[in-house]
């Protein structure tokens, strides 16, 4: 696999110097204001009226206020039960039952009523389905294009177990952004993402760009799980060599005591250094900070959009 050389950039706070914080005692930079803007309150009311559930709310995303003020939201499709059991994720694990074929139409109708500017569509992983749910992703994109043609569309997809025909199905629907998160460095995959394969995720991202060069490709990872600085930078290089355009880097936060512990809280200065390095590798857009999540500033990442 080809890699890109890493630029030499001075750093202010070594990753290894960020000591673990006591349990329950998060640093001050992980605190956010309670969301209370006019767009946020309007969207919250509309979401309840349409009986919609977003990852923004269910995952207690710290950026919900800012994203909803920009009329951006992330929706979960393909049910609520995931066939995988990743060490960082709070989604219910088990054996899914059934498939709602009418979900794309209903979601598009709801988005039209709400008046979103940008939508991110993600899902549980459905290894029980032959195509991993790719056809539902594609139909959701088509329904959104028909009903809300001015709305930006990002899909955050699973790896489809390396089913490249499934990936082709999604790419032929032409989302604005194709996102697949690498999540962590390869050394930690067995602990963090045990049913996934690092090189397979890289290949998915490269194939997505080959299938639709005009669609922005995106990936992200968490830090604070025990990775070393050099491993993080190598992952940046691997993703860029796989033609990834947009990169997100954020602090891992433990959902419950049953999930993997936080090994360290990374200082904001280190996130700033990582952002500089990533831009030096040629990424078109980079979001790097303690509170950054995969959908943060997603509306700015559509090709042709301003970086604000």
C-alpha positions as CSV (number, residue, x, y, z in Angstrom):
1,X,0.0,0.0,0.0
2,X,1.4,3.4,-1.0
3,X,2.0,6.0,1.7
4,X,2.7,9.7,1.7
5,X,5.7,11.3,3.4
6,X,4.9,13.1,6.7
7,X,5.9,16.7,6.8
8,X,8.0,17.8,9.8
9,X,5.9,20.2,11.9
10,X,6.9,21.5,15.4
11,X,4.5,20.5,18.2
12,X,3.7,22.2,21.4
13,X,2.3,19.3,23.4
14,X,3.5,15.7,22.7
15,X,0.6,13.2,22.5
16,X,2.4,11.0,25.1
17,X,2.6,13.9,27.5
18,X,-1.2,14.1,27.9
19,X,-1.7,12.3,31.2
20,X,-4.8,10.3,31.9
21,X,-7.5,12.3,33.7
22,X,-9.2,10.9,36.8
23,X,-12.5,9.1,36.0
24,X,-15.4,11.5,35.8
25,X,-13.1,14.5,35.9
26,X,-12.9,15.8,32.3
27,X,-10.8,18.8,31.5
28,X,-12.4,22.2,31.0
29,X,-12.0,22.2,27.2
30,X,-14.6,19.3,27.0
31,X,-17.4,21.5,28.4
32,X,-19.9,23.1,26.1
33,X,-22.8,25.5,26.5
34,X,-26.4,24.3,26.7
35,X,-27.9,24.6,23.1
36,X,-30.6,27.3,23.0
37,X,-30.6,29.0,19.6
38,X,-33.7,29.7,17.6
39,X,-32.9,27.2,14.8
40,X,-32.1,24.6,17.5
41,X,-35.4,25.0,19.3
42,X,-37.3,25.0,16.1
43,X,-35.6,21.8,14.8
44,X,-36.1,20.1,18.2
45,X,-39.9,20.7,18.0
46,X,-40.1,19.6,14.4
47,X,-38.1,16.4,15.1
48,X,-40.6,15.4,17.8
49,X,-43.6,16.3,15.6
50,X,-42.2,14.0,12.9
51,X,-41.2,11.3,15.4
52,X,-37.6,11.4,14.1
53,X,-34.6,10.2,16.1
54,X,-31.1,11.5,15.4
55,X,-27.7,10.3,16.4
56,X,-27.2,13.9,17.4
57,X,-29.5,13.4,20.4
58,X,-29.1,9.7,21.1
59,X,-25.3,9.9,21.2
60,X,-25.5,13.2,23.2
61,X,-23.2,14.9,20.7
62,X,-21.6,18.0,22.2
63,X,-22.0,19.9,18.9
64,X,-25.8,19.5,18.5
65,X,-26.5,23.1,19.2
66,X,-24.0,24.4,16.6
67,X,-25.0,21.8,14.0
68,X,-28.8,22.3,14.4
69,X,-28.3,26.1,14.3
70,X,-26.8,25.4,10.8
71,X,-29.8,23.2,10.0
72,X,-27.6,20.1,9.8
73,X,-28.6,16.8,11.4
74,X,-27.5,13.1,11.3
75,X,-30.1,10.3,11.0
76,X,-29.8,6.6,11.6
77,X,-31.3,4.2,9.1
78,X,-31.6,0.4,8.9
79,X,-32.9,-0.1,12.4
80,X,-31.5,0.2,15.9
81,X,-29.7,-3.1,16.4
82,X,-26.1,-3.5,15.1
83,X,-24.5,-6.8,14.2
84,X,-21.1,-5.7,15.5
85,X,-19.9,-5.0,19.0
86,X,-17.2,-2.2,18.8
87,X,-15.6,-1.2,22.1
88,X,-16.3,2.5,21.7
89,X,-20.0,2.4,20.5
90,X,-23.2,2.5,22.6
91,X,-25.5,1.3,19.9
92,X,-27.4,-1.9,20.8
93,X,-25.8,-5.1,19.6
94,X,-27.7,-8.2,18.5
95,X,-29.6,-9.9,15.7
96,X,-31.6,-7.4,13.7
97,X,-35.1,-8.4,12.4
98,X,-36.7,-7.1,9.3
99,X,-36.0,-4.3,6.9
100,X,-38.2,-1.2,6.4
101,X,-38.3,-0.7,2.6
102,X,-40.4,2.5,3.0
103,X,-37.9,4.2,5.3
104,X,-36.2,6.2,2.5
105,X,-39.5,7.8,1.4
106,X,-40.6,8.7,4.9
107,X,-37.2,10.1,5.9
108,X,-37.1,12.3,2.7
109,X,-40.6,13.6,3.3
110,X,-39.7,14.5,6.9
111,X,-36.5,16.3,5.9
112,X,-38.5,18.2,3.3
113,X,-41.0,19.4,6.0
114,X,-38.2,20.3,8.5
115,X,-36.2,22.2,5.9
116,X,-32.7,21.0,6.6
117,X,-29.7,22.5,4.8
118,X,-27.5,19.4,5.1
119,X,-28.2,15.9,6.1
120,X,-25.9,13.1,7.2
121,X,-27.3,9.5,6.8
122,X,-25.6,6.8,8.8
123,X,-26.7,3.3,10.0
124,X,-26.1,0.4,12.2
125,X,-23.9,-2.3,10.6
126,X,-26.1,-4.9,9.0
127,X,-23.8,-7.9,8.3
128,X,-27.0,-10.0,8.1
129,X,-28.0,-8.4,4.8
130,X,-26.4,-9.5,1.5
131,X,-25.6,-5.9,0.5
132,X,-25.2,-4.6,4.0
133,X,-28.1,-2.2,3.5
134,X,-26.5,-0.5,0.4
135,X,-29.8,-0.4,-1.5
136,X,-31.5,1.5,1.3
137,X,-28.7,4.0,1.4
138,X,-29.0,4.5,-2.4
139,X,-32.8,4.8,-2.3
140,X,-32.6,7.3,0.5
141,X,-30.2,9.5,-1.5
142,X,-32.6,9.3,-4.5
143,X,-35.6,10.2,-2.5
144,X,-33.8,13.2,-1.0
145,X,-32.6,14.4,-4.4
146,X,-36.2,14.4,-5.6
147,X,-37.8,16.1,-2.6
148,X,-35.0,18.4,-1.3
149,X,-32.6,19.0,-4.3
150,X,-30.8,21.9,-2.6
151,X,-30.0,19.9,0.6
152,X,-26.4,18.6,0.9
153,X,-26.2,14.8,1.4
154,X,-23.5,12.9,3.2
155,X,-23.6,9.2,3.8
156,X,-21.6,7.6,6.6
157,X,-21.4,3.9,5.6
158,X,-20.2,0.7,7.1
159,X,-17.5,-1.4,5.3
160,X,-20.1,-3.7,3.7
161,X,-17.7,-6.6,4.6
162,X,-15.7,-5.7,1.4
163,X,-18.7,-6.1,-0.9
164,X,-17.6,-3.8,-3.7
165,X,-20.9,-4.2,-5.6
166,X,-22.7,-2.8,-2.5
167,X,-20.3,0.2,-2.5
168,X,-21.0,0.7,-6.2
169,X,-24.7,0.8,-5.5
170,X,-24.2,3.7,-3.1
171,X,-21.8,5.6,-5.3
172,X,-24.1,5.4,-8.3
173,X,-26.7,7.4,-6.3
174,X,-24.1,10.2,-6.0
175,X,-24.1,11.6,-2.5
176,X,-22.2,14.8,-2.0
177,X,-19.9,13.2,0.5
178,X,-19.0,9.5,1.1
179,X,-17.8,9.0,4.7
180,X,-16.4,5.8,6.2
181,X,-14.6,6.2,9.5
182,X,-11.3,4.4,10.0
183,X,-11.9,5.1,13.8
184,X,-8.4,4.3,15.2
185,X,-4.9,3.1,14.3
186,X,-4.4,-0.5,13.0
187,X,-2.7,-1.7,16.2
188,X,-5.8,-1.1,18.2
189,X,-8.3,-2.7,15.8
190,X,-8.7,-6.0,17.7
191,X,-9.7,-4.1,20.8
192,X,-11.6,-1.1,19.4
193,X,-13.1,-2.4,16.2
194,X,-12.7,-6.2,16.3
195,X,-14.9,-7.2,13.3
196,X,-13.4,-4.7,11.0
197,X,-10.2,-4.8,8.9
198,X,-8.0,-1.7,8.6
199,X,-6.8,-2.3,5.1
200,X,-10.3,-3.2,3.9
201,X,-11.6,0.2,5.1
202,X,-8.7,1.9,3.3
203,X,-9.6,0.0,0.1
204,X,-13.3,1.0,0.4
205,X,-12.3,4.7,0.5
206,X,-10.0,4.4,-2.5
207,X,-12.6,2.4,-4.5
208,X,-15.3,5.0,-3.6
209,X,-13.1,7.8,-5.1
210,X,-12.3,5.7,-8.2
211,X,-16.0,5.1,-8.7
212,X,-17.0,8.7,-8.4
213,X,-14.1,11.2,-8.4
214,X,-16.4,14.2,-8.0
215,X,-17.8,12.9,-4.7
216,X,-15.8,14.1,-1.7
217,X,-14.4,11.2,0.4
218,X,-14.1,11.5,4.1
219,X,-12.9,9.6,7.1
220,X,-12.2,10.2,10.8
221,X,-10.6,8.8,13.9
222,X,-10.7,9.1,17.7
223,X,-7.7,9.7,19.9
224,X,-7.3,8.9,23.5
225,X,-7.6,5.2,23.2
226,X,-3.9,4.3,23.7
227,X,-2.5,5.2,20.3
228,X,1.0,6.7,19.8
229,X,1.5,10.0,17.9
230,X,3.5,8.3,15.1
231,X,0.7,5.8,14.6
232,X,-1.9,8.6,14.3
233,X,0.2,10.4,11.7
234,X,0.8,7.2,9.7
235,X,-3.0,6.7,9.7
236,X,-3.3,10.3,8.3
237,X,-0.9,9.3,5.6
238,X,-2.6,6.0,4.8
239,X,-6.0,7.8,4.4
240,X,-4.6,10.5,2.2
241,X,-2.9,7.8,0.0
242,X,-6.4,6.3,-0.3
243,X,-7.6,9.6,-1.8
244,X,-9.5,10.8,1.2
245,X,-10.4,14.5,0.9
246,X,-11.8,15.4,4.3
247,X,-10.5,14.3,7.7
248,X,-12.0,14.6,11.2
249,X,-10.1,14.0,14.5
250,X,-11.7,14.1,17.9
251,X,-11.3,13.0,21.5
252,X,-12.7,9.6,22.4
253,X,-15.3,9.8,25.3
254,X,-16.4,6.7,27.1
255,X,-20.2,6.2,26.6
256,X,-20.6,3.9,29.7
257,X,-18.4,2.1,32.1
258,X,-18.9,-1.1,30.0
259,X,-17.0,0.5,27.1
260,X,-13.3,1.1,26.6
261,X,-11.7,3.5,29.1
262,X,-10.2,6.8,28.0
263,X,-6.5,6.4,28.2
264,X,-5.8,10.1,28.0
265,X,-7.4,13.5,27.2
266,X,-5.5,15.1,24.4
267,X,-4.7,18.8,24.8
268,X,-6.2,21.3,22.3
269,X,-2.7,22.3,21.2
270,X,-2.0,18.8,20.0
271,X,-5.2,18.8,18.0
272,X,-4.1,22.1,16.4
273,X,-0.7,20.5,15.5
274,X,-2.4,17.4,14.0
275,X,-4.6,19.7,11.9
276,X,-1.5,21.5,10.5
277,X,0.1,18.2,9.6
278,X,-3.0,16.9,7.9
279,X,-3.3,20.0,5.7
280,X,0.4,19.5,4.9
281,X,-0.5,16.0,3.5
282,X,-3.0,17.6,1.1
283,X,-6.4,17.2,2.7
284,X,-8.9,19.6,1.4
285,X,-10.7,20.1,4.7
286,X,-9.7,19.1,8.2
287,X,-11.6,19.3,11.5
288,X,-9.4,18.5,14.5
289,X,-10.4,19.3,18.1
290,X,-11.5,17.7,21.4
291,X,-15.2,18.0,20.6
292,X,-15.0,17.2,16.9
293,X,-17.3,14.4,15.8
294,X,-17.7,12.9,12.3
295,X,-20.5,15.3,11.2
296,X,-19.0,18.5,12.7
297,X,-19.2,21.3,10.1
298,X,-20.4,18.8,7.6
299,X,-22.2,21.4,5.6
300,X,-18.9,23.2,4.8
301,X,-17.3,20.0,3.4
302,X,-19.5,19.7,0.3
303,X,-17.3,20.3,-2.8
304,X,-17.5,24.0,-3.7
305,X,-18.7,25.1,-0.2
306,X,-16.8,27.7,1.7
307,X,-14.6,26.5,4.5
308,X,-15.9,29.4,6.6
